[in-house]
Amino acid sequence: MTKRPEEIALLADSGQLLAQVFGHLDRLDLIGMSTMQINDLVDGLIVHELDARPASKGQYGYAYALNASRNNVVCHGVPSAADILQDGDIVNFDITLEKNGYIADSSKTYLVGEVALPARRLVQTAYEAMWKGIQAVRPGATLGDVGHAIERHARRNGYSVVREYCGHGIGREMHEEPQVLHWGKPRTGLVLREGMVFTIEPMVNQGRRAVRTEDDGWTVVTCDGQLSAQFEHTVAVTASGMRVLTLRSGEKKPH
């Protein structure tokens, strides 16, 4: 479960390339774009400009470079030419990138145009919850500490955390041990040690945490139709704390 320093350096290289992809998305006017257009743009960017591989493409039989999860879609939204982003939407893009055999995984929920305050507040809380989890990472802490920090922040703000999906170890494979739950009890679970690398990716729901998978076998939605937001980073445990391998240029952790 632990990586050597040279492996973490390669994971960080992949992470910084992936951060560039999000930097590109940050500059787009998403209104009127289809999620398939964005998928194709990201695919081309990763392959042709960054000389890397979209790691989700072909994984588990999935055909695309990203997941596009809009409004009440919790995760695993499939890009579609018919799925046109509208003013007021929120949409999560979850992207993986492999370079030199090592995979980085990150996601961000975007505000499309003028978004109503309740949706903006949900998105902000999901971002903060991810960072609460990240800030709990250090040698000697436990995965229960990480999950507890995330869920406590979400619940304090009136939201629920999805339990069916979790973060995961990552390296040469997309999904490695350990599983990183986004809820938990302090001082329980696996003890973190230097060299572990995993994702933290809470999905925070406006209403109840219950979810269901649609008939396509991929798309996961909230059962009550309310909004869901998610953020994700790939994190390494260091000797003194943690390092976010997918940190984006100019990204500031919330206070």
Secondary structure, DSSP 8 states (H G I E B T S, - for coil): -B--HHHHHHHHHHHHHHHHHHHHHHTS--TT-BHHHHHHHHHHIIIIIS--EETTTTGGG--SSEEEEETTEEE-----TT-B--TT-EEEEEEEEEETTEEEEEEEEEE-SS--HHHHHHHHHHHHHHHHHHHT-STT-BHHHHHHHHHHHHHHTT-EE--S--EEE-SSSSSEEEEE-S---TT-S-B--TTBEEEE--EEESS-S-EEE-TTSS-EEETT---EEE-BEEEEE-SSSEEETT--TT-----
